[in-house]
Amino acid sequence: MSFLQPLILAALPLMALPILIHLINQHRHRTVPWAAMMFLVSAQRMSKGMARLRYVLIMLLRMAAVGTLIFALSRPLVSGWLSGVGMSQPDATLILLDRSLSMEAQDIQTGESKRSTALKKLAELLEKHDVGSQLVLIDSASGEAQSIESPQALLGLPSTGATSTSADIPGMLEKALAYLKANESGRADIWICSDLNENDWDTGSGRWAVIREQFAQLKGVHHFLLSYADRPSNNVSIRVTNVKRRQNGNRAELVLDLLIGVEGRTVQTNGLGRRVPVEFEVNGVRSVIEVELSPQGTLFAGHRIPIDGKLRAGWGSVALPGDSNPLDNRFYFVFSEPPVRKAVVVTDDARVGEAFRLGLAIPTEPGLQHRADVIPPARVGEIDWESTGLLIWQTTLPDGLVAEQIEHFVDSGRVVLFFPPSQKSHGGSLFATRWGAWQQPGQEQSKVSWWRSDADLLAHVGSGDALPVNELRTYRYCAIESLPAENPGTALARLGDDRPLLVRAATDRGGVYFCATLPTAQFSSLARDGVVFYVMLQRALAEGCRSMAAASQRDAGPGVLADRSQWEPVAPAEDGPGVSQRELHAGVYRDGDYWIALNRSLAEDRSHGVPVATVDELFDGLSYQRIDDAVGDPSSLASEIWRLFLLAMALALVLEALLCMPEKRVERQGVGDFTVPGTGVKGAARNNLDF
C-alpha cells in the first residue's frame, strides 16, 4: 500500500484523542465516600467485567474512527503488490521496456497491444507515486539509458514504440546495473515490462548468476515485473525461408519457400484445416493464392512467380490477413543473381583440409556455385578477402596483421570458423577466446548432452526435424577458454561433462565460431556421420556470403544499416518509420545496386513463453515482485481506496453509538438532602441501581 498524501499520516497519533479525553473527564469530579451508598458496591462488582469490556470496545471504535479518517485523507493506493510499493520513496526509477515484436499482440476489440497497455498503466501508476530524482528508460531496441521528464512522456517517445526486433532482458538488466553504479543512485525501483518470451529472457544464460550477484550487493534496489504472459489466441505468422532467382532463356522466375506458423488455439474447423489467402507483391505487382493451413502450421515450398527476364534484382513481400499480432503478418524479401560462394580453409593438415573441402564443395541446391580453396598458413597473404564469404582457420590463432585482417573480415559481415591446431597450441587469443589443453573425455562425456536447436548453425531444418547432433561422438577435444571469463561466448553445443563443443563469440557483425574438435576419425565422428558437419559448414558459408550479394536479408536491429550511409527506403511506401528508428522495423532499403530487406528474426517466430516459476527463480534472493496483467483488463495497477476507509469510519461510529445506548435498568430511588461531614458540601442524592 502507498499513499498520495503520505504527510497526513503524521497525524496518526491523534488516534489517542479518545483516550486522552476519557482520562481528562475522569478527573473533572472528586470522589467522596458516602456511607449510605456503600451497599451498592456488591451490585457494581457483579457487572464490572461486562461494563469494562463495553467501555474498551467503545474506546477502540472511537480510535478506529479517527484513524480511518486520517487514512482516507492520505489517499491510499492498493494493487496486487501491496508488499512491494510504499516501503520508502526511491531515489531513482528505471523502466526496462520490452519492445520486441511479440509485445505487439493485441486485443482485437480495443486495438491495444501488450506494449501500449503496459506503458499506459505504468505511466498512470508512476504519476501517482514519487519516482525520485531520476526517471530512466532502457528500451530493448536501443539498449541505452535515457532520462525521462515525466511518466506521461513515456507515451509519446519514439523509443517506446513498436519494433520488429527481439529483446535481451539480461542485457537490459546489465545496463541498469551499470547506470545505478555510475550514478550512485541509492534506493531504486526497477520496472520490467515483458511478455516472458523465451527468446528474450535466455534463461539458460550464465549471465543470470552474475546479474543476481551484482544486484545483491546493491542495497535498496527493488525489482517489479509487469508480466503479460498470456499467449496470443489463434495468431498466424508468415516468413520467406528461401528465395532464388532462376533464369530460363529469356524468361526468369522467383522460387519462394514460405513458412506459415500458428500460435494459440487450433485452426481446424470440423476436423479440416482452413484455407488462408496469401498476398504476394513483387516490385509493386500483386497476386493472391490460398494456402491450406494445418494446426501445426504449413511449409509451402517451391512457389514460383514469373518475372521479367531483364529484372536482375528487386524486392517483394508476402502478407496474411490481419489477426492478433499485425507485425508478423507481412515479410519482406529481396532478390538478385547469387554470387559465387567462396570459402578458404587455412590448415597444415592435409586430411583435415580435405574433409572441409568435401563438406563445402557440394551446393545445397541447384544453380549455386561453390568454391573451396585449401591453403597452408604460409600462404595466408594470397587470400582475396573481398570475394571470400567463409574462412576456416585450423592452426595456431594468428596475431599481428593477419589478426587485424580477420577482424576486418568479420566486421564486413563474413564468417570465421576456428578449429584447434592438431598439436598443443602456444598461440595467443583472438575475439576474447583462446585454445586450452587437449583432453580425452570418457565414454559418457563424449556424447553431446545439449545443443541449441532453435537458431544458429545447429538449428532444426526447415521441416522442423532436429539435426542428429546427439549421435556425434567426440574422442578428443581442445578446451575453449573465454577471456575475460565473466563474459563468455554463447555455447551452441555442450559435451557430457558440460564443456562447450561449439561456441559463438560475441561480435557486432558477422559470425565467429570456435569448434573444440576436428573432423577426422582420430578426434570425432563429425566427418563420418556427415549430416551435422555438412549442414554446419553450409549454413556458415551461406551466412558469410549474404553480405557479398547485391540483395541480402537481415534481422531488424540497431546498426544493421550502418554499412552504407545512403540506404533509401523502398517499402513500406507510406507511414514509414523515422530515420532514427527505421532499422528497427521491417522494410526494404536500397543503395544503388544493393538491396536489403529487414524482418523479425527466426527466433522471434519460434520462441515460446517461459513459465512464470522459471522467471521467478531468476530473481531468487533479490527484492522482487511479479504483477500479472493482461491486454483488455481495464483495472489499474493501483487504485485509490479512500472511500473504503470512510465507510469503515462510518461503521465504527454506528457501532460506537449502539454500544453507548443505555441499558434497561431497574431503579431504586431515594431522595433526600445530605451534608458531607467535614466538607460542608450540601445536596440531594438519588440512588440508581442497575441490574
C-alpha positions as CSV (number, residue, x, y, z in Angstrom):
1,M,0.0,0.0,0.0
2,S,1.2,3.5,-0.8
3,F,-0.3,7.0,-0.3
4,L,-0.7,10.1,-2.5
5,Q,-0.6,12.3,0.6
6,P,1.8,10.5,2.9
7,L,2.5,13.5,5.1
8,I,-1.1,13.3,6.5
9,L,-0.1,10.0,8.1
10,A,1.9,12.1,10.6
11,A,-1.5,12.8,12.3
12,L,-1.9,9.2,13.3
13,P,-1.0,10.0,16.9
14,L,-4.4,11.8,17.1
15,M,-6.0,8.3,17.4
16,A,-5.1,8.7,21.1
17,L,-7.5,11.6,21.5
18,P,-10.5,9.5,22.8
19,I,-8.2,8.0,25.5
20,L,-6.9,11.5,26.4
21,I,-10.5,12.9,26.6
22,H,-11.5,9.9,28.8
23,L,-8.7,10.5,31.2
24,I,-9.4,14.2,31.5
25,N,-13.1,13.5,32.0
26,Q,-12.3,11.1,34.9
27,H,-10.6,13.9,36.8
28,R,-13.4,16.5,36.4
29,H,-15.2,15.4,39.7
30,R,-13.9,14.5,43.2
31,T,-14.7,11.1,44.6
32,V,-16.3,11.4,48.0
33,P,-17.0,8.4,50.2
34,W,-20.7,8.2,51.2
35,A,-21.7,5.6,53.8
36,A,-25.3,5.5,52.5
37,M,-24.2,4.2,49.1
38,M,-21.8,1.5,50.3
39,F,-24.5,-1.2,49.9
40,L,-24.2,-0.6,46.1
41,V,-20.6,-1.9,45.9
42,S,-21.5,-5.5,45.7
43,A,-24.0,-4.8,42.8
44,Q,-21.4,-2.9,40.9
45,R,-18.9,-5.7,41.2
46,M,-21.4,-8.1,39.6
47,S,-21.5,-6.0,36.4
48,K,-18.0,-4.6,36.4
49,G,-16.4,-7.1,33.9
50,M,-19.0,-6.6,31.2
51,A,-19.1,-2.9,31.7
52,R,-15.3,-2.6,31.3
53,L,-15.4,-4.7,28.1
54,R,-18.0,-2.4,26.7
55,Y,-16.0,0.7,27.6
56,V,-12.9,-0.8,25.9
57,L,-14.9,-1.5,22.8
58,I,-16.3,2.0,22.7
59,M,-12.8,3.4,23.1
60,L,-11.4,1.2,20.3
61,L,-14.2,2.2,17.9
62,R,-13.6,5.9,18.6
63,M,-9.9,5.4,17.9
64,A,-10.7,3.5,14.8
65,A,-13.0,6.2,13.5
66,V,-10.2,8.8,13.9
67,G,-7.6,6.5,12.3
68,T,-9.7,5.6,9.3
69,L,-10.4,9.3,8.7
70,I,-6.7,10.1,8.7
71,F,-6.1,7.2,6.3
72,A,-8.9,8.4,4.0
73,L,-7.4,11.9,3.8
74,S,-4.0,10.5,2.9
75,R,-5.5,8.9,-0.2
76,P,-4.2,5.3,-0.1
77,L,-3.4,3.2,-3.2
78,V,-3.5,-0.6,-3.4
79,S,-2.9,-3.2,-6.0
80,G,-1.8,-6.8,-6.2
81,W,1.6,-6.0,-5.0
82,L,0.8,-4.4,-1.6
83,S,4.1,-5.6,0.0
84,G,6.2,-4.1,-2.7
85,V,5.5,-0.4,-3.1
86,G,5.4,2.2,-0.5
87,M,8.2,0.9,1.7
88,S,10.2,4.1,1.1
89,Q,10.4,6.6,-1.7
90,P,13.0,5.7,-4.4
91,D,15.9,7.9,-5.4
92,A,15.6,6.5,-9.0
93,T,13.0,4.7,-11.0
94,L,14.3,2.6,-14.0
95,I,11.9,1.3,-16.7
96,L,13.1,-1.7,-18.7
97,L,10.7,-1.9,-21.7
98,D,10.5,-4.9,-23.9
99,R,9.8,-3.6,-27.4
100,S,10.1,-7.0,-29.2
101,L,7.7,-7.9,-31.9
102,S,5.8,-10.4,-29.6
103,M,4.8,-7.4,-27.4
104,E,2.5,-6.2,-30.2
105,A,0.0,-9.0,-29.6
106,Q,-3.3,-7.1,-29.4
107,D,-6.8,-7.2,-28.0
108,I,-8.7,-7.2,-31.3
109,Q,-11.6,-5.3,-29.9
110,T,-9.7,-2.5,-28.3
111,G,-6.6,-2.4,-30.6
112,E,-4.4,-2.2,-27.5
113,S,-1.2,-4.2,-27.5
114,K,0.8,-5.6,-24.6
115,R,3.4,-2.9,-25.0
116,S,0.9,0.0,-25.2
117,T,-1.1,-1.4,-22.3
118,A,2.0,-1.7,-20.1
119,L,3.0,1.8,-21.0
120,K,-0.3,3.4,-20.1
121,K,-0.8,1.5,-16.9
122,L,2.8,2.1,-15.7
123,A,2.6,5.8,-16.6
124,E,-0.6,6.1,-14.7
125,L,0.8,4.3,-11.7
126,L,4.1,6.3,-11.6
127,E,2.2,9.6,-11.9
128,K,0.6,8.8,-8.5
129,H,4.0,8.0,-7.0
130,D,7.2,9.8,-6.2
131,V,9.6,8.3,-8.8
132,G,12.6,10.0,-7.3
133,S,15.0,12.5,-8.9
134,Q,15.9,10.1,-11.7
135,L,13.4,8.6,-14.1
136,V,15.2,6.4,-16.7
137,L,14.1,4.4,-19.7
138,I,16.1,1.4,-21.0
139,D,14.3,0.0,-24.1
140,S,15.1,-3.3,-25.6
141,A,15.7,-2.0,-29.1
142,S,18.5,0.5,-28.4
143,G,19.6,-0.8,-25.0
144,E,20.6,2.7,-23.9
145,A,19.6,4.5,-20.7
146,Q,17.5,7.6,-21.5
147,S,16.4,10.2,-18.9
148,I,12.6,10.9,-19.0
149,E,11.0,14.1,-17.8
150,S,7.8,12.6,-16.5
151,P,5.9,9.2,-16.6
152,Q,3.4,10.6,-19.1
153,A,6.2,11.4,-21.5
154,L,6.6,7.6,-22.0
155,L,3.5,7.5,-24.2
156,G,4.9,9.8,-26.9
157,L,8.5,8.8,-27.2
158,P,9.8,7.2,-30.4
159,S,11.9,4.9,-28.2
160,T,8.8,3.3,-26.7
161,G,7.1,2.5,-30.0
162,A,6.6,-0.9,-31.7
163,T,9.5,-2.6,-33.4
164,S,10.3,-5.8,-35.3
165,T,13.3,-6.6,-33.1
166,S,13.9,-9.1,-30.3
167,A,14.8,-8.2,-26.7
168,D,17.7,-9.0,-24.5
169,I,16.4,-8.9,-20.9
170,P,19.7,-9.9,-19.3
171,G,21.5,-7.3,-21.3
172,M,19.0,-4.6,-20.2
173,L,19.5,-5.6,-16.5
174,E,23.2,-5.3,-17.1
175,K,22.6,-1.8,-18.4
176,A,20.5,-1.0,-15.3
177,L,23.3,-2.2,-13.1
178,A,25.9,0.0,-14.9
179,Y,23.6,3.0,-14.6
180,L,22.9,2.5,-10.8
181,K,26.6,2.1,-10.1
182,A,27.8,5.0,-12.2
183,N,25.2,7.4,-10.7
184,E,25.3,6.0,-7.2
185,S,21.5,6.1,-7.2
186,G,20.9,4.5,-3.8
187,R,17.3,3.4,-3.3
188,A,15.9,2.4,-6.7
189,D,12.8,0.7,-8.3
190,I,13.3,-1.3,-11.5
191,W,10.2,-2.0,-13.5
192,I,10.5,-4.7,-16.2
193,C,7.6,-4.8,-18.8
194,S,7.7,-8.0,-20.8
195,D,5.7,-10.9,-22.2
196,L,8.2,-13.5,-20.9
197,N,9.2,-14.7,-24.4
198,E,11.8,-17.4,-24.2
199,N,14.0,-15.8,-26.9
200,D,14.1,-12.6,-25.0
201,W,14.9,-13.9,-21.5
202,D,17.5,-16.5,-22.4
203,T,17.0,-18.2,-19.0
204,G,19.8,-20.7,-19.7
205,S,22.5,-18.0,-20.0
206,G,25.3,-17.9,-17.5
207,R,24.8,-14.1,-17.2
208,W,21.9,-14.5,-14.8
209,A,24.1,-15.7,-11.9
210,V,26.4,-12.7,-12.3
211,I,23.4,-10.4,-12.5
212,R,21.9,-11.8,-9.3
213,E,25.3,-11.5,-7.5
214,Q,25.8,-7.9,-8.6
215,F,22.3,-6.7,-7.6
216,A,22.6,-8.5,-4.3
217,Q,25.5,-6.1,-3.5
218,L,23.3,-3.0,-4.1
219,K,21.1,-2.1,-1.1
220,G,17.6,-0.8,-1.6
221,V,17.0,-2.0,-5.1
222,H,13.6,-3.5,-5.7
223,H,12.5,-5.3,-8.9
224,F,8.9,-5.3,-10.3
225,L,8.0,-7.5,-13.2
226,L,4.9,-6.3,-15.1
227,S,4.1,-9.6,-16.8
228,Y,1.9,-10.2,-19.9
229,A,2.4,-13.9,-20.1
230,D,-0.8,-14.8,-21.9
231,R,-0.1,-16.1,-25.4
232,P,-1.9,-14.8,-28.5
233,S,-5.1,-16.5,-29.5
234,N,-5.0,-18.1,-32.9
235,N,-2.2,-16.0,-34.2
236,V,-0.7,-16.8,-37.7
237,S,2.6,-15.6,-38.9
238,I,4.4,-15.8,-42.2
239,R,8.0,-15.7,-43.4
240,V,10.1,-16.4,-46.5
241,T,12.6,-19.1,-45.7
242,N,14.3,-19.1,-49.1
243,V,14.1,-17.0,-52.3
244,K,16.0,-17.7,-55.5
245,R,16.0,-16.0,-58.9
246,R,16.2,-18.5,-61.8
247,Q,16.9,-17.7,-65.4
248,N,15.5,-19.9,-68.2
249,G,16.5,-18.4,-71.5
250,N,14.7,-15.0,-71.9
251,R,12.3,-15.9,-69.0
252,A,13.0,-15.6,-65.3
253,E,11.2,-16.6,-62.2
254,L,11.4,-16.3,-58.4
255,V,11.2,-19.5,-56.4
256,L,10.0,-19.0,-52.8
257,D,9.7,-21.2,-49.7
258,L,7.1,-20.0,-47.2
259,L,6.7,-20.9,-43.6
260,I,3.3,-20.2,-42.1
261,G,3.3,-20.7,-38.3
262,V,0.3,-21.0,-35.9
263,E,0.2,-20.0,-32.3
264,G,-2.7,-20.3,-29.9
265,R,-5.9,-22.3,-30.4
266,T,-6.2,-24.8,-33.2
267,V,-7.2,-23.5,-36.6
268,Q,-9.2,-26.6,-37.5
269,T,-12.9,-26.5,-38.2
270,N,-14.8,-29.7,-38.2
271,G,-11.6,-31.7,-38.4
272,L,-10.4,-29.9,-41.6
273,G,-7.7,-27.3,-41.9
274,R,-8.8,-23.9,-43.1
275,R,-7.5,-22.0,-46.1
276,V,-5.9,-18.6,-45.8
277,P,-5.2,-16.1,-48.5
278,V,-1.6,-15.2,-49.1
279,E,-0.8,-12.0,-50.9
280,F,2.4,-11.8,-53.0
281,E,3.9,-8.5,-54.1
282,V,7.0,-8.2,-56.4
283,N,8.1,-4.8,-57.4
284,G,4.6,-3.4,-56.8
285,V,2.8,-6.2,-58.7
286,R,0.3,-8.1,-56.5
287,S,-1.2,-11.6,-56.7
288,V,-3.1,-13.8,-54.2
289,I,-3.3,-17.5,-53.7
290,E,-5.0,-19.7,-51.0
291,V,-2.9,-22.0,-48.8
292,E,-4.2,-24.9,-46.8
293,L,-3.2,-24.2,-43.2
294,S,-2.7,-27.2,-40.8
295,P,-3.0,-26.9,-37.0
296,Q,0.8,-27.1,-36.7
297,G,1.5,-24.6,-39.5
298,T,2.5,-25.1,-43.1
299,L,5.7,-25.2,-45.1
300,F,4.8,-24.1,-48.6
301,A,7.9,-24.9,-50.7
302,G,8.7,-24.0,-54.3
303,H,6.1,-21.4,-55.1
304,R,7.0,-19.8,-58.5
305,I,6.4,-16.2,-59.5
306,P,7.2,-15.3,-63.2
307,I,9.2,-12.0,-63.5
308,D,10.7,-10.0,-66.4
309,G,13.9,-11.7,-67.6
310,K,15.6,-8.3,-67.6
311,L,14.9,-7.8,-63.9
312,R,18.2,-8.8,-62.3
313,A,17.3,-7.6,-58.7
314,G,14.3,-6.3,-56.8
315,W,12.1,-6.7,-53.8
316,G,8.8,-8.2,-52.7
317,S,6.7,-9.2,-49.8
318,V,4.2,-11.8,-48.7
319,A,1.3,-11.0,-46.4
320,L,-1.6,-12.6,-44.4
321,P,-4.9,-11.1,-43.3
322,G,-4.9,-9.2,-40.0
323,D,-5.0,-11.1,-36.7
324,S,-3.9,-10.6,-33.1
325,N,-0.4,-9.5,-34.0
326,P,-0.2,-7.4,-37.2
327,L,3.6,-7.2,-37.2
328,D,4.1,-10.8,-38.1
329,N,1.6,-10.8,-40.9
330,R,4.0,-9.4,-43.5
331,F,7.5,-10.5,-44.5
332,Y,9.8,-8.6,-47.0
333,F,12.3,-10.2,-49.3
334,V,14.9,-9.0,-51.9
335,F,16.5,-11.0,-54.7
336,S,19.4,-10.8,-57.1
337,E,21.7,-13.1,-59.0
338,P,23.6,-15.2,-56.5
339,P,27.4,-14.6,-56.1
340,V,29.9,-17.5,-56.1
341,R,30.1,-18.9,-52.6
342,K,33.7,-19.0,-51.9
343,A,35.4,-20.5,-48.8
344,V,39.1,-20.6,-47.8
345,V,40.5,-23.3,-45.5
346,V,43.8,-22.5,-43.7
347,T,45.4,-25.7,-42.3
348,D,48.7,-27.5,-42.3
349,D,46.9,-30.9,-42.1
350,A,46.0,-32.3,-45.5
351,R,43.5,-34.8,-44.1
352,V,41.6,-32.1,-42.2
353,G,41.7,-29.8,-45.2
354,E,40.2,-32.5,-47.5
355,A,37.4,-33.1,-45.0
356,F,36.5,-29.4,-45.1
357,R,36.8,-29.2,-48.9
358,L,34.3,-32.1,-49.4
359,G,31.8,-30.6,-47.0
360,L,31.9,-27.2,-48.7
361,A,32.2,-28.1,-52.4
362,I,28.7,-29.6,-52.8
363,P,26.0,-26.9,-53.1
364,T,22.8,-27.3,-51.1
365,E,20.6,-26.5,-54.2
366,P,20.9,-26.3,-58.0
367,G,22.1,-23.1,-59.5
368,L,24.6,-22.2,-56.8
369,Q,28.3,-22.1,-57.4
370,H,30.6,-23.2,-54.6
371,R,34.4,-22.9,-54.4
372,A,36.6,-24.1,-51.6
373,D,40.4,-23.4,-51.5
374,V,42.7,-25.2,-49.0
375,I,45.9,-23.4,-48.3
376,P,48.7,-23.7,-45.7
377,P,49.3,-20.9,-43.1
378,A,52.3,-19.7,-45.1
379,R,50.0,-18.6,-48.0
380,V,47.6,-16.5,-46.0
381,G,48.7,-13.4,-47.9
382,E,47.1,-14.9,-51.0
383,I,43.6,-14.7,-49.7
384,D,41.2,-12.5,-51.6
385,W,39.2,-11.1,-48.7
386,E,36.7,-9.3,-50.8
387,S,35.5,-12.3,-52.7
388,T,35.6,-14.8,-49.7
389,G,32.5,-15.4,-47.6
390,L,33.8,-18.0,-45.2
391,L,37.2,-18.5,-43.6
392,I,38.0,-21.8,-41.8
393,W,41.2,-21.5,-39.6
394,Q,42.6,-24.7,-38.3
395,T,46.0,-23.8,-36.9
396,T,47.5,-21.6,-34.2
397,L,45.5,-18.4,-33.6
398,P,47.1,-15.6,-35.6
399,D,48.3,-12.2,-34.4
400,G,49.6,-9.0,-35.9
401,L,48.4,-8.0,-39.4
402,V,46.6,-11.3,-40.1
403,A,44.6,-11.0,-36.9
404,E,43.6,-7.4,-38.0
405,Q,42.6,-8.7,-41.4
406,I,40.4,-11.4,-39.9
407,E,38.7,-8.9,-37.6
408,H,38.0,-6.5,-40.5
409,F,36.7,-9.6,-42.4
410,V,34.2,-10.3,-39.7
411,D,33.2,-6.6,-39.4
412,S,32.2,-6.7,-43.0
413,G,29.6,-9.4,-42.2
414,R,31.6,-12.5,-43.1
415,V,32.1,-15.7,-41.0
416,V,35.1,-17.4,-39.5
417,L,35.2,-20.9,-38.1
418,F,38.1,-21.6,-35.8
419,F,39.2,-25.2,-35.2
420,P,42.1,-26.1,-32.8
421,P,45.6,-27.0,-34.1
422,S,46.3,-30.7,-34.1
423,Q,49.1,-30.3,-31.6
424,K,49.3,-28.3,-28.3
425,S,48.8,-24.6,-29.0
426,H,51.1,-22.0,-27.9
427,G,49.3,-19.2,-29.6
428,G,47.6,-16.2,-28.1
429,S,43.9,-15.2,-28.2
430,L,41.5,-13.7,-30.8
431,F,37.9,-12.5,-30.3
432,A,38.5,-12.8,-26.5
433,T,39.0,-16.6,-26.9
434,R,42.0,-18.9,-26.8
435,W,42.7,-22.6,-27.0
436,G,43.4,-24.6,-23.9
437,A,44.8,-28.1,-23.5
438,W,43.7,-31.2,-25.4
439,Q,41.6,-33.6,-23.3
440,Q,40.1,-37.0,-23.8
441,P,36.6,-37.5,-22.4
442,G,35.1,-40.7,-21.0
443,Q,32.6,-42.7,-22.9
444,E,29.6,-40.9,-21.5
445,Q,31.2,-37.5,-21.7
446,S,32.0,-38.0,-25.4
447,K,28.3,-37.5,-26.3
448,V,26.7,-34.2,-26.9
449,S,24.4,-33.6,-23.9
450,W,22.9,-30.3,-25.1
451,W,22.7,-28.1,-28.2
452,R,20.8,-25.0,-29.3
453,S,18.2,-26.2,-31.7
454,D,16.1,-23.0,-32.1
455,A,18.7,-20.9,-34.0
456,D,22.2,-20.7,-35.5
457,L,24.3,-23.5,-37.0
458,L,22.7,-26.4,-35.3
459,A,19.0,-25.4,-35.6
460,H,16.2,-27.6,-36.8
461,V,15.9,-27.9,-40.6
462,G,13.1,-26.2,-42.5
463,S,10.7,-29.2,-42.0
464,G,11.1,-28.8,-38.2
465,D,13.2,-32.0,-37.8
466,A,16.2,-31.9,-35.5
467,L,19.7,-32.5,-36.6
468,P,21.2,-35.8,-35.3
469,V,23.6,-33.9,-33.1
470,N,23.1,-36.5,-30.3
471,E,24.6,-39.2,-32.5
472,L,28.0,-37.4,-32.7
473,R,31.0,-38.8,-30.7
474,T,34.0,-36.8,-29.6
475,Y,37.2,-38.7,-28.8
476,R,39.4,-35.7,-28.2
477,Y,38.7,-32.1,-27.7
478,C,40.5,-28.9,-27.0
479,A,39.3,-26.6,-24.2
480,I,37.7,-23.3,-25.3
481,E,38.7,-20.6,-22.9
482,S,36.9,-17.2,-23.0
483,L,38.7,-14.0,-22.0
484,P,37.6,-12.5,-19.7
485,A,36.0,-15.5,-18.1
486,E,32.9,-13.5,-16.9
487,N,31.9,-12.6,-20.5
488,P,32.0,-15.9,-22.3
489,G,30.6,-16.5,-25.8
490,T,27.3,-18.3,-26.5
491,A,27.6,-22.1,-26.3
492,L,25.8,-23.8,-29.1
493,A,26.6,-27.4,-28.1
494,R,28.0,-29.0,-24.9
495,L,29.5,-32.4,-24.1
496,G,28.5,-34.7,-21.3
497,D,30.9,-33.0,-18.9
498,D,29.3,-29.6,-19.7
499,R,32.4,-28.5,-21.6
500,P,31.5,-26.4,-24.7
501,L,31.9,-28.2,-28.1
502,L,30.8,-25.3,-30.3
503,V,30.8,-21.6,-29.2
504,R,29.8,-18.4,-30.9
505,A,31.9,-15.4,-29.9
506,A,30.3,-12.1,-29.2
507,T,30.6,-9.8,-32.3
508,D,28.7,-6.8,-33.5
509,R,28.5,-8.1,-37.1
510,G,29.4,-11.3,-38.9
511,G,30.0,-14.6,-37.2
512,V,32.8,-16.1,-35.2
513,Y,32.7,-19.7,-34.1
514,F,35.0,-22.0,-32.2
515,C,34.7,-25.7,-32.5
516,A,36.6,-27.8,-29.9
517,T,37.3,-30.9,-32.1
518,L,38.4,-31.8,-35.6
519,P,36.6,-33.7,-38.4
520,T,38.9,-36.7,-38.5
521,A,38.5,-40.2,-37.1
522,Q,41.2,-39.6,-34.5
523,F,39.2,-36.7,-32.9
524,S,35.5,-37.1,-33.7
525,S,32.8,-38.6,-35.8
526,L,31.9,-35.3,-37.5
527,A,33.1,-36.3,-41.0
528,R,32.0,-39.9,-40.7
529,D,28.4,-39.1,-39.6
530,G,28.4,-36.3,-42.1
531,V,25.0,-34.7,-41.8
532,V,25.7,-32.3,-38.9
533,F,29.1,-31.4,-40.3
534,Y,27.8,-30.7,-43.8
535,V,24.8,-28.6,-42.5
536,M,27.0,-26.7,-40.1
537,L,29.5,-25.8,-42.9
538,Q,26.8,-24.9,-45.4
539,R,25.0,-22.6,-43.0
540,A,28.2,-20.8,-42.1
541,L,29.0,-20.4,-45.8
542,A,25.5,-19.1,-46.6
543,E,25.7,-16.6,-43.7
544,G,29.1,-15.4,-44.7
545,C,28.1,-14.8,-48.3
546,R,25.0,-12.9,-47.6
547,S,26.9,-9.6,-47.2
548,M,28.6,-10.2,-50.6
549,A,25.3,-10.5,-52.5
550,A,23.6,-7.4,-54.1
551,A,20.5,-8.4,-52.2
552,S,20.6,-9.5,-48.5
553,Q,18.1,-10.4,-45.8
554,R,18.9,-9.1,-42.3
555,D,17.2,-9.2,-38.9
556,A,15.9,-5.8,-37.7
557,G,18.1,-4.3,-35.1
558,P,20.4,-1.3,-34.2
559,G,23.3,-0.9,-36.6
560,V,22.1,-3.2,-39.4
561,L,22.1,-0.3,-41.9
562,A,25.4,1.1,-40.8
563,D,27.5,-0.4,-43.6
564,R,26.1,2.1,-46.1
565,S,25.2,5.7,-45.5
566,Q,22.7,6.2,-48.3
567,W,20.2,3.5,-47.8
568,E,16.9,4.8,-49.2
569,P,13.5,3.3,-48.0
570,V,11.6,1.4,-50.7
571,A,8.8,-0.3,-48.7
572,P,6.6,0.4,-46.9
573,A,6.0,3.4,-49.2
574,E,3.7,5.1,-46.7
575,D,3.9,5.8,-42.9
576,G,7.4,4.6,-42.8
577,P,9.5,5.0,-39.6
578,G,11.7,7.9,-39.0
579,V,15.4,7.9,-39.8
580,S,16.5,7.1,-36.2
581,Q,14.1,4.2,-35.9
582,R,14.0,2.7,-39.5
583,E,16.5,-0.1,-38.8
584,L,14.2,-1.4,-36.0
585,H,11.3,-2.0,-38.4
586,A,10.6,-4.4,-41.2
587,G,11.1,-2.9,-44.6
588,V,13.1,-2.7,-47.8
589,Y,16.0,-0.3,-48.5
590,R,18.2,0.4,-51.5
591,D,21.6,1.9,-52.1
592,G,22.3,1.9,-55.9
593,D,22.6,-1.7,-57.0
594,Y,22.4,-3.1,-53.4
595,W,19.1,-4.2,-51.8
596,I,18.4,-5.1,-48.2
597,A,15.3,-6.5,-46.5
598,L,14.8,-6.1,-42.8
599,N,12.5,-8.5,-40.9
600,R,12.0,-10.1,-37.5
601,S,14.4,-12.8,-36.5
602,L,13.6,-16.5,-36.9
603,A,13.9,-17.0,-33.2
604,E,11.1,-14.5,-32.6
605,D,8.7,-16.7,-34.6
606,R,9.8,-20.0,-33.0
607,S,10.1,-18.8,-29.4
608,H,7.6,-19.8,-26.7
609,G,6.7,-18.4,-23.3
610,V,8.8,-19.0,-20.3
611,P,6.9,-20.4,-17.2
612,V,6.5,-17.7,-14.6
613,A,8.0,-20.0,-12.0
614,T,11.2,-20.2,-14.1
615,V,11.3,-16.4,-14.3
616,D,10.7,-16.0,-10.6
617,E,13.7,-18.3,-9.9
618,L,16.0,-15.9,-11.9
619,F,15.4,-13.3,-9.2
620,D,15.9,-15.6,-6.3
621,G,17.5,-13.8,-3.4
622,L,16.6,-10.3,-4.7
623,S,13.7,-8.0,-3.7
624,Y,11.3,-8.9,-6.4
625,Q,7.6,-8.8,-7.1
626,R,5.7,-10.1,-10.2
627,I,2.5,-8.3,-11.3
628,D,0.4,-10.3,-13.7
629,D,-1.6,-8.2,-16.1
630,A,-3.5,-8.8,-19.4
631,V,-4.4,-6.9,-22.5
632,G,-8.0,-5.8,-22.3
633,D,-8.0,-5.7,-18.5
634,P,-9.4,-2.3,-17.6
635,S,-8.3,-2.3,-14.0
636,S,-5.4,-0.1,-13.0
637,L,-2.2,-1.3,-11.4
638,A,-3.1,0.7,-8.3
639,S,-6.4,2.4,-7.3
640,E,-7.4,4.8,-4.5
641,I,-9.5,3.2,-1.7
642,W,-10.2,6.2,0.5
643,R,-13.9,5.6,0.1
644,L,-13.5,2.2,1.9
645,F,-11.8,4.0,4.8
646,L,-14.7,6.5,5.0
647,L,-17.1,3.6,5.0
648,A,-15.1,1.9,7.8
649,M,-15.2,5.2,9.8
650,A,-19.0,5.4,9.5
651,L,-19.3,1.7,10.5
652,A,-17.1,2.4,13.6
653,L,-19.3,5.4,14.6
654,V,-22.5,3.4,14.2
655,L,-21.2,0.5,16.4
656,E,-19.9,3.0,19.0
657,A,-23.4,4.6,19.1
658,L,-25.0,1.3,19.6
659,L,-22.7,0.4,22.5
660,C,-23.3,3.8,24.1
661,M,-27.1,3.3,24.3
662,P,-28.4,3.0,27.9
663,E,-29.4,-0.5,29.1
664,K,-32.8,-1.3,30.6
665,R,-32.5,-0.6,34.3
666,V,-34.5,-1.2,37.5
667,E,-34.1,1.8,39.7
668,R,-34.2,2.0,43.4
669,Q,-34.6,5.6,44.3
670,G,-34.2,7.5,47.5
671,V,-34.2,11.3,47.6
672,G,-33.1,13.4,50.4
673,D,-30.9,16.3,51.5
674,F,-27.5,15.4,52.8
675,T,-24.4,17.1,54.1
676,V,-21.0,15.6,53.7
677,P,-19.3,15.7,57.2
678,G,-16.2,17.8,57.4
679,T,-16.6,19.2,53.9
680,G,-19.6,21.5,54.1
681,V,-20.9,20.0,50.8
682,K,-24.7,20.0,50.7
683,G,-27.0,18.5,48.1
684,A,-29.6,16.0,47.2
685,A,-29.0,12.3,46.5
686,R,-30.7,9.9,44.1
687,N,-29.7,6.2,44.0
688,N,-29.8,4.3,40.8
689,L,-29.2,0.6,40.9
690,D,-28.6,-1.2,37.6
691,F,-29.5,-4.9,37.4
